Amino acid sequence: MSENHVFPVRVLRDLVSNEAWAGLTRFQSWTYASDRTLLRQGSEGTHVLALISGMVKVVRTDRDGRQRLLAFRGPGEILGEMALQHGGERLADVRTMSKCKAAVVPAEDFHRFVREHQLAYPLAVLASSRLREQTEACDGHVHERLALALLRLVEVSGGVRSFSLTREELAQHIGVGRNSVRKALERLGPDRVEAAKCRINVISVEALRKALAGSISA
């Protein structure tokens, strides 16, 4: 995998006008502590969240009880809109990774907002971008998948380099076992990334980019 073929992360804030984003965030906002569930899998889609600050993770629990960490989301994202379009039931949990602030937009207001600002196409572009992210997360050598996931974390967070994540969660995200993540971390090396028990620290963004470009020998 080459870094030249890594598509940039897209968020709703990038696809709409300043006026449109301001319209979403004018709804009542709340501040949430780390490790809170903002949206729960299986619950009714009564509203969406416009994420103003902080980081969240999207986690789905399969029928057999296994969990999959589908994605990371940062400031400028809209959360929970899929439930408003497909049957009204949330397909995954959204959990905070840090202190977060989000505006709560009722479903009826969000539908009206989409019509008024002609957001149907931007939302379709966003959905396509998210699908591409999930596809890339499970493509390539394990150390490349890990490097890509960490680079995207830094990007969506706005430059944060320390994240409340475990090796198991990273394994869920890139579709491998925990031992494979351990080996990938060793291969990337402490000059690129350090892993504590429940925290991942990105040491060098540039070195991770070089890892994607193939500078680590196979």
Backbone as CSV, one residue per row, in Angstrom:
resi,resn,N_x,N_y,N_z,CA_x,CA_y,CA_z,C_x,C_y,C_z
1,MET,0.852,-1.203,0.000,0.000,0.000,0.000,0.877,1.239,0.000
2,SER,0.599,2.149,-0.890,1.346,3.404,-0.963,0.548,4.535,-0.356
3,GLU,1.234,5.448,0.315,0.524,6.590,0.894,-0.131,7.441,-0.187
4,ASN,0.375,7.340,-1.435,-0.212,8.122,-2.523,-1.614,7.646,-2.869
5,HIS,-1.958,6.414,-2.417,-3.267,5.869,-2.733,-4.204,5.920,-1.528
6,VAL,-3.803,6.591,-0.476,-4.645,6.719,0.698,-5.573,7.921,0.520
7,PHE,-6.858,7.672,0.505,-7.811,8.751,0.323,-7.960,9.531,1.616
8,PRO,-8.114,10.840,1.533,-8.253,11.645,2.749,-9.579,11.383,3.441
9,VAL,-9.584,11.589,4.746,-10.811,11.453,5.517,-11.728,12.624,5.213
10,ARG,-12.996,12.347,4.977,-13.969,13.405,4.718,-14.952,13.455,5.886
11,VAL,-15.302,14.650,6.297,-16.329,14.847,7.325,-17.367,15.814,6.767
12,LEU,-18.536,15.815,7.391,-19.606,16.657,6.865,-19.203,18.121,6.831
13,ARG,-18.441,18.560,7.821,-18.023,19.957,7.888,-17.260,20.374,6.631
14,ASP,-16.562,19.431,6.004,-15.801,19.725,4.787,-16.699,19.870,3.560
15,LEU,-17.917,19.353,3.648,-18.771,19.251,2.467,-19.898,20.275,2.434
16,VAL,-20.023,21.067,3.492,-21.114,22.030,3.548,-20.568,23.433,3.806
17,SER,-21.409,24.412,3.621,-21.017,25.805,3.846,-20.902,26.101,5.341
18,ASN,-20.244,27.214,5.652,-20.168,27.657,7.050,-21.558,27.884,7.620
19,GLU,-22.447,28.414,6.789,-23.822,28.675,7.216,-24.532,27.374,7.580
20,ALA,-24.338,26.346,6.740,-25.014,25.073,6.987,-24.524,24.441,8.277
21,TRP,-23.207,24.446,8.482,-22.668,23.838,9.703,-23.113,24.624,10.933
22,ALA,-23.119,25.945,10.838,-23.581,26.774,11.952,-25.044,26.470,12.268
23,GLY,-25.829,26.164,11.235,-27.225,25.825,11.448,-27.393,24.545,12.252
24,LEU,-26.524,23.571,11.996,-26.592,22.324,12.753,-26.180,22.520,14.202
25,THR,-25.138,23.279,14.419,-24.603,23.410,15.769,-25.349,24.440,16.618
26,ARG,-26.384,25.075,16.051,-27.159,26.027,16.859,-28.136,25.299,17.776
27,PHE,-28.381,24.021,17.525,-29.255,23.260,18.417,-28.564,23.060,19.768
28,GLN,-29.356,22.718,20.764,-28.806,22.574,22.112,-27.651,21.577,22.119
29,SER,-26.553,21.967,22.735,-25.379,21.109,22.784,-25.115,20.643,24.213
30,TRP,-24.454,19.493,24.293,-24.104,18.909,25.582,-22.639,18.512,25.564
31,THR,-22.043,18.507,26.757,-20.669,18.038,26.920,-20.698,16.661,27.572
32,TYR,-19.935,15.726,27.003,-19.932,14.341,27.467,-18.529,13.948,27.925
33,ALA,-18.467,13.198,29.018,-17.182,12.704,29.518,-16.673,11.574,28.625
34,SER,-15.424,11.224,28.790,-14.843,10.092,28.066,-15.505,8.782,28.503
35,ASP,-15.531,7.817,27.598,-16.068,6.482,27.867,-17.572,6.509,28.152
36,ARG,-18.295,7.306,27.386,-19.751,7.356,27.472,-20.345,6.867,26.149
37,THR,-21.496,6.205,26.225,-22.201,5.782,25.018,-23.195,6.868,24.626
38,LEU,-22.957,7.494,23.486,-23.812,8.588,23.026,-25.028,8.075,22.260
39,LEU,-24.820,7.070,21.430,-25.888,6.444,20.657,-25.757,4.939,20.844
40,ARG,-26.884,4.266,21.061,-26.831,2.840,21.404,-27.402,1.982,20.284
41,GLN,-26.684,0.929,19.931,-27.115,-0.006,18.901,-28.497,-0.582,19.235
42,GLY,-29.388,-0.595,18.234,-30.723,-1.146,18.416,-31.758,-0.138,18.869
43,SER,-31.307,1.045,19.311,-32.263,2.055,19.766,-32.855,2.797,18.571
44,GLU,-33.938,3.481,18.812,-34.632,4.204,17.743,-33.859,5.464,17.360
45,GLY,-33.845,5.754,16.060,-33.142,6.942,15.576,-34.000,8.178,15.708
46,THR,-34.008,8.774,16.880,-34.844,9.949,17.126,-34.115,11.254,16.852
47,HIS,-32.782,11.210,16.706,-31.998,12.432,16.536,-30.629,12.090,15.972
48,VAL,-29.909,13.106,15.556,-28.503,12.967,15.176,-27.682,13.877,16.082
49,LEU,-26.378,13.649,16.080,-25.458,14.486,16.833,-24.482,15.156,15.883
50,ALA,-24.305,16.457,16.028,-23.274,17.182,15.289,-22.089,17.332,16.241
51,LEU,-21.002,16.641,15.942,-19.860,16.594,16.856,-19.031,17.874,16.711
52,ILE,-18.991,18.646,17.771,-18.296,19.931,17.756,-16.847,19.773,18.173
53,SER,-16.581,18.916,19.165,-15.214,18.674,19.616,-15.119,17.276,20.207
54,GLY,-13.877,16.759,20.246,-13.662,15.445,20.827,-13.640,14.327,19.799
55,MET,-13.384,13.099,20.288,-13.283,11.916,19.437,-14.240,10.838,19.923
56,VAL,-14.834,10.114,18.950,-15.703,8.988,19.273,-15.305,7.787,18.430
57,LYS,-15.758,6.611,18.857,-15.567,5.392,18.074,-16.924,4.752,17.825
58,VAL,-17.052,4.096,16.679,-18.292,3.440,16.277,-18.089,1.937,16.422
59,VAL,-18.862,1.304,17.297,-18.658,-0.101,17.644,-19.944,-0.885,17.434
60,ARG,-19.866,-1.959,16.649,-21.024,-2.821,16.426,-20.815,-4.155,17.127
61,THR,-21.871,-4.636,17.797,-21.852,-5.953,18.421,-22.636,-6.914,17.536
62,ASP,-21.962,-7.971,17.050,-22.611,-8.946,16.179,-23.521,-9.870,16.984
63,ARG,-24.288,-10.674,16.295,-25.243,-11.559,16.963,-24.557,-12.550,17.887
64,ASP,-23.321,-12.934,17.578,-22.598,-13.886,18.422,-21.897,-13.205,19.596
65,GLY,-22.106,-11.893,19.735,-21.524,-11.182,20.866,-20.185,-10.533,20.586
66,ARG,-19.585,-10.826,19.438,-18.301,-10.222,19.103,-18.472,-8.762,18.716
67,GLN,-17.498,-7.962,19.102,-17.557,-6.539,18.804,-16.600,-6.196,17.667
68,ARG,-17.028,-5.242,16.854,-16.193,-4.740,15.761,-16.110,-3.227,15.861
69,LEU,-14.890,-2.705,15.891,-14.693,-1.266,15.916,-14.672,-0.795,14.465
70,LEU,-15.770,-0.212,14.039,-15.941,0.111,12.622,-15.205,1.369,12.194
71,ALA,-15.193,2.397,13.061,-14.664,3.680,12.609,-14.382,4.596,13.789
72,PHE,-13.609,5.626,13.493,-13.355,6.719,14.425,-13.921,7.994,13.810
73,ARG,-14.499,8.847,14.643,-15.063,10.093,14.163,-14.587,11.251,15.033
74,GLY,-14.338,12.396,14.384,-13.847,13.565,15.087,-14.696,14.789,14.836
75,PRO,-14.219,15.948,15.222,-14.978,17.193,15.074,-15.414,17.432,13.630
76,GLY,-16.633,17.957,13.473,-17.154,18.228,12.140,-17.987,17.104,11.574
77,GLU,-18.142,16.017,12.330,-18.909,14.870,11.856,-20.371,14.966,12.286
78,ILE,-21.206,14.272,11.537,-22.591,14.063,11.927,-22.702,12.592,12.329
79,LEU,-23.344,12.319,13.447,-23.410,10.966,13.989,-24.856,10.501,14.086
80,GLY,-25.120,9.292,13.599,-26.438,8.693,13.758,-27.423,8.939,12.639
81,GLU,-26.963,9.507,11.531,-27.915,9.838,10.465,-28.422,8.607,9.723
82,MET,-27.654,7.502,9.745,-28.089,6.303,9.030,-29.397,5.759,9.587
83,ALA,-29.578,5.856,10.899,-30.795,5.340,11.518,-32.026,6.119,11.077
84,LEU,-31.823,7.347,10.630,-32.946,8.166,10.167,-33.336,7.815,8.738
85,GLN,-32.471,7.035,8.057,-32.718,6.706,6.655,-33.089,5.248,6.437
86,HIS,-32.694,4.363,7.359,-32.850,2.927,7.119,-33.556,2.252,8.299
87,GLY,-34.847,2.393,8.361,-35.620,1.641,9.330,-35.686,2.220,10.720
88,GLY,-34.941,3.277,10.985,-35.051,3.935,12.272,-34.324,3.284,13.421
89,GLU,-33.532,2.225,13.183,-32.815,1.540,14.257,-31.318,1.738,14.110
90,ARG,-30.652,2.070,15.186,-29.206,2.311,15.141,-28.460,1.002,14.946
91,LEU,-27.470,1.025,14.058,-26.738,-0.182,13.684,-25.500,-0.409,14.530
92,ALA,-25.126,0.579,15.365,-23.912,0.453,16.173,-23.967,1.442,17.330
93,ASP,-23.118,1.190,18.321,-22.919,2.157,19.398,-21.976,3.256,18.919
94,VAL,-22.158,4.450,19.463,-21.163,5.513,19.319,-20.697,5.865,20.721
95,ARG,-19.384,5.689,20.981,-18.837,5.859,22.323,-17.730,6.911,22.313
96,THR,-17.681,7.714,23.345,-16.668,8.763,23.408,-15.301,8.177,23.751
97,MET,-14.267,8.713,23.098,-12.883,8.361,23.393,-12.199,9.446,24.213
98,SER,-12.843,10.594,24.301,-12.312,11.742,25.028,-13.506,12.601,25.433
99,LYS,-13.258,13.675,26.114,-14.333,14.627,26.402,-14.859,15.178,25.082
100,CYS,-16.163,15.183,24.927,-16.778,15.592,23.658,-17.878,16.623,23.883
101,LYS,-18.100,17.414,22.858,-19.229,18.331,22.839,-19.981,18.106,21.536
102,ALA,-21.298,17.965,21.637,-22.104,17.689,20.445,-23.459,18.373,20.554
103,ALA,-23.962,18.831,19.409,-25.298,19.406,19.327,-26.291,18.297,19.004
104,VAL,-27.433,18.299,19.684,-28.464,17.282,19.494,-29.530,17.833,18.539
105,VAL,-29.639,17.197,17.367,-30.563,17.672,16.326,-31.701,16.663,16.174
106,PRO,-32.928,17.002,16.544,-34.067,16.085,16.393,-34.239,15.648,14.937
107,ALA,-34.751,14.442,14.761,-34.872,13.857,13.421,-35.642,14.758,12.462
108,GLU,-36.778,15.279,12.891,-37.593,16.125,12.014,-36.820,17.364,11.582
109,ASP,-36.093,17.976,12.517,-35.303,19.164,12.190,-34.163,18.816,11.246
110,PHE,-33.567,17.628,11.432,-32.470,17.233,10.552,-32.965,17.005,9.132
111,HIS,-34.115,16.337,8.991,-34.676,16.126,7.650,-34.979,17.466,6.977
112,ARG,-35.530,18.395,7.714,-35.818,19.710,7.155,-34.529,20.424,6.760
113,PHE,-33.533,20.290,7.608,-32.236,20.920,7.367,-31.590,20.375,6.089
114,VAL,-31.676,19.062,5.893,-31.122,18.428,4.685,-31.797,18.977,3.441
115,ARG,-33.107,19.132,3.483,-33.847,19.669,2.330,-33.472,21.126,2.072
116,GLU,-33.469,21.935,3.112,-33.223,23.368,2.945,-31.835,23.662,2.406
117,HIS,-30.851,22.862,2.818,-29.465,23.110,2.403,-28.999,22.164,1.293
118,GLN,-29.951,21.391,0.736,-29.639,20.486,-0.377,-28.450,19.589,-0.037
119,LEU,-28.570,18.874,1.071,-27.468,18.057,1.577,-27.559,16.585,1.183
120,ALA,-28.547,16.217,0.384,-28.678,14.804,0.016,-27.409,14.304,-0.674
121,TYR,-26.896,15.077,-1.620,-25.679,14.646,-2.317,-24.454,14.652,-1.407
122,PRO,-24.191,15.725,-0.630,-23.056,15.681,0.297,-23.107,14.496,1.257
123,LEU,-24.300,14.144,1.725,-24.411,12.997,2.626,-24.104,11.692,1.892
124,ALA,-24.475,11.606,0.615,-24.136,10.425,-0.176,-22.632,10.329,-0.388
125,VAL,-21.983,11.466,-0.636,-20.526,11.494,-0.771,-19.868,11.047,0.532
126,LEU,-20.407,11.504,1.647,-19.862,11.135,2.944,-20.000,9.636,3.188
127,ALA,-21.155,9.072,2.846,-21.363,7.632,3.019,-20.387,6.832,2.168
128,SER,-20.133,7.288,0.942,-19.176,6.623,0.064,-17.771,6.682,0.641
129,SER,-17.419,7.834,1.200,-16.102,8.001,1.807,-15.922,7.065,2.991
130,ARG,-16.973,6.927,3.793,-16.895,6.041,4.958,-16.732,4.589,4.533
131,LEU,-17.442,4.176,3.490,-17.306,2.812,2.984,-15.883,2.565,2.500
132,ARG,-15.307,3.552,1.838,-13.929,3.432,1.355,-12.961,3.288,2.523
133,GLU,-13.178,4.052,3.574,-12.326,3.961,4.766,-12.360,2.554,5.338
134,GLN,-13.565,1.974,5.472,-13.685,0.640,6.039,-13.023,-0.413,5.161
135,THR,-13.101,-0.223,3.849,-12.457,-1.158,2.924,-10.943,-1.090,3.059
136,GLU,-10.399,0.121,3.111,-8.955,0.291,3.228,-8.416,-0.217,4.566
137,ALA,-9.244,-0.146,5.610,-8.798,-0.565,6.945,-8.441,-2.044,6.993
138,CYS,-8.975,-2.836,6.072,-8.725,-4.281,6.057,-7.966,-4.715,4.808
139,ASP,-7.204,-3.797,4.227,-6.482,-4.088,2.989,-4.988,-3.872,3.208
140,GLY,-4.172,-4.841,2.775,-2.732,-4.690,2.878,-2.135,-5.466,4.045
141,HIS,-0.811,-5.332,4.207,-0.121,-5.975,5.322,-0.596,-5.367,6.639
142,VAL,-0.477,-6.139,7.718,-1.024,-5.693,8.997,-0.373,-4.392,9.456
143,HIS,0.943,-4.258,9.299,1.594,-3.028,9.756,1.146,-1.821,8.918
144,GLU,0.788,-2.069,7.646,0.276,-0.980,6.814,-1.132,-0.582,7.256
145,ARG,-1.973,-1.564,7.551,-3.317,-1.263,8.042,-3.247,-0.460,9.336
146,LEU,-2.333,-0.881,10.220,-2.196,-0.193,11.501,-1.706,1.237,11.302
147,ALA,-0.717,1.406,10.442,-0.202,2.751,10.171,-1.296,3.643,9.598
148,LEU,-2.087,3.103,8.673,-3.171,3.882,8.065,-4.212,4.273,9.113
149,ALA,-4.577,3.318,9.968,-5.568,3.613,11.012,-5.079,4.714,11.937
150,LEU,-3.813,4.675,12.296,-3.264,5.689,13.204,-3.174,7.056,12.528
151,LEU,-2.799,7.061,11.255,-2.740,8.333,10.524,-4.126,8.957,10.409
152,ARG,-5.131,8.132,10.176,-6.488,8.660,10.080,-6.978,9.160,11.435
153,LEU,-6.580,8.487,12.499,-6.939,8.965,13.829,-6.394,10.373,14.059
154,VAL,-5.133,10.562,13.707,-4.523,11.887,13.871,-5.262,12.915,13.027
155,GLU,-5.621,12.535,11.796,-6.284,13.474,10.890,-7.666,13.862,11.391
156,VAL,-8.493,12.867,11.757,-9.865,13.189,12.149,-9.921,13.906,13.498
157,SER,-8.884,13.721,14.313,-8.867,14.372,15.626,-8.403,15.810,15.551
158,GLY,-7.871,16.208,14.392,-7.347,17.560,14.258,-5.924,17.703,14.750
159,GLY,-5.189,16.589,14.786,-3.778,16.655,15.158,-3.421,16.033,16.490
160,VAL,-4.398,15.505,17.207,-4.113,14.807,18.462,-3.272,13.572,18.160
161,ARG,-2.339,13.227,19.058,-1.462,12.075,18.805,-1.477,11.045,19.928
162,SER,-2.346,11.213,20.888,-2.467,10.260,21.987,-3.931,9.876,22.130
163,PHE,-4.223,8.552,22.103,-5.607,8.095,22.042,-5.872,7.003,23.074
164,SER,-7.063,7.054,23.640,-7.498,6.032,24.582,-7.984,4.814,23.801
165,LEU,-7.048,3.907,23.515,-7.322,2.718,22.716,-6.488,1.550,23.223
166,THR,-7.020,0.353,23.099,-6.280,-0.852,23.452,-5.831,-1.574,22.179
167,ARG,-4.929,-2.509,22.330,-4.502,-3.334,21.195,-5.674,-4.136,20.647
168,GLU,-6.546,-4.595,21.543,-7.712,-5.363,21.120,-8.631,-4.527,20.229
169,GLU,-8.838,-3.269,20.573,-9.687,-2.398,19.764,-9.064,-2.145,18.394
170,LEU,-7.757,-1.939,18.365,-7.080,-1.772,17.078,-7.217,-3.034,16.234
171,ALA,-7.122,-4.196,16.880,-7.272,-5.466,16.164,-8.666,-5.579,15.562
172,GLN,-9.684,-5.197,16.336,-11.054,-5.215,15.823,-11.190,-4.305,14.607
173,HIS,-10.549,-3.158,14.671,-10.713,-2.166,13.608,-10.088,-2.603,12.296
174,ILE,-8.921,-3.233,12.357,-8.234,-3.589,11.113,-8.429,-5.054,10.729
175,GLY,-9.251,-5.772,11.489,-9.651,-7.114,11.101,-8.613,-8.193,11.298
176,VAL,-7.855,-8.113,12.393,-6.844,-9.133,12.686,-6.918,-9.489,14.169
177,GLY,-6.067,-10.439,14.595,-6.004,-10.802,15.995,-5.107,-9.862,16.786
178,ARG,-5.261,-9.918,18.101,-4.478,-9.036,18.970,-2.985,-9.304,18.834
179,ASN,-2.606,-10.559,18.654,-1.192,-10.886,18.524,-0.603,-10.289,17.250
180,SER,-1.417,-10.222,16.206,-0.953,-9.610,14.959,-0.697,-8.120,15.151
181,VAL,-1.549,-7.462,15.945,-1.335,-6.047,16.234,-0.044,-5.868,17.039
182,ARG,0.183,-6.757,17.997,1.413,-6.667,18.785,2.640,-6.751,17.874
183,LYS,2.638,-7.696,16.942,3.763,-7.849,16.022,3.894,-6.635,15.108
184,ALA,2.746,-6.078,14.660,2.782,-4.898,13.792,3.353,-3.695,14.532
185,LEU,3.003,-3.537,15.798,3.558,-2.450,16.609,5.070,-2.592,16.740
186,GLU,5.522,-3.818,16.933,6.962,-4.066,17.015,7.636,-3.741,15.690
187,ARG,6.987,-4.086,14.602,7.568,-3.830,13.282,7.635,-2.328,12.980
188,LEU,6.595,-1.618,13.348,6.613,-0.165,13.143,7.662,0.490,14.023
189,GLY,7.802,-0.004,15.233,8.876,0.477,16.103,8.501,1.666,16.960
190,PRO,9.210,1.847,18.092,8.896,2.927,19.041,9.181,4.323,18.504
191,ASP,9.901,4.430,17.397,10.121,5.753,16.807,8.893,6.222,16.029
192,ARG,7.945,5.294,15.780,6.705,5.641,15.085,5.503,5.670,16.019
193,VAL,5.395,4.643,16.876,4.224,4.530,17.745,4.589,3.787,19.024
194,GLU,4.004,4.239,20.129,4.163,3.567,21.418,2.791,3.137,21.912
195,ALA,2.732,1.950,22.528,1.467,1.422,23.026,1.580,1.099,24.510
196,ALA,0.767,1.758,25.322,0.633,1.417,26.727,-0.570,0.478,26.866
197,LYS,-0.983,0.176,28.098,-2.057,-0.787,28.307,-3.353,-0.349,27.643
198,CYS,-3.732,0.898,27.840,-5.000,1.394,27.294,-4.814,2.686,26.511
199,ARG,-3.637,2.914,25.975,-3.378,4.166,25.255,-2.378,3.926,24.138
200,ILE,-2.626,4.572,23.004,-1.741,4.513,21.852,-1.216,5.918,21.588
201,ASN,0.100,6.054,21.481,0.719,7.358,21.232,1.434,7.326,19.881
202,VAL,1.050,8.229,18.999,1.731,8.360,17.710,2.940,9.266,17.916
203,ILE,4.124,8.735,17.670,5.363,9.475,17.905,5.744,10.303,16.682
204,SER,5.625,9.700,15.492,6.031,10.398,14.270,5.046,10.127,13.142
205,VAL,4.308,11.156,12.750,3.385,11.033,11.624,4.155,10.780,10.333
206,GLU,5.255,11.496,10.141,6.031,11.342,8.910,6.584,9.925,8.780
207,ALA,7.038,9.354,9.884,7.567,7.990,9.835,6.467,6.981,9.511
208,LEU,5.259,7.219,10.003,4.149,6.337,9.654,3.818,6.447,8.170
209,ARG,3.894,7.652,7.625,3.657,7.821,6.188,4.694,7.066,5.370
210,LYS,5.926,7.076,5.818,6.979,6.338,5.121,6.725,4.834,5.192
211,ALA,6.152,4.383,6.318,5.808,2.969,6.431,4.783,2.571,5.382
212,LEU,3.823,3.451,5.114,2.834,3.191,4.073,3.444,3.215,2.682
213,ALA,4.485,4.026,2.530,5.130,4.150,1.223,6.062,2.976,0.935
214,GLY,6.184,2.061,1.914,6.975,0.843,1.661,8.398,0.912,2.120
215,SER,8.714,1.834,3.036,10.100,1.960,3.479,10.490,0.898,4.490
216,ILE,9.482,0.166,5.066,9.785,-0.944,5.945,9.896,-2.201,5.088
217,SER,10.971,-2.896,5.198,11.181,-4.089,4.354,10.223,-5.182,4.755
218,ALA,9.787,-5.947,3.778,8.824,-7.028,4.030,9.485,-8.185,4.759
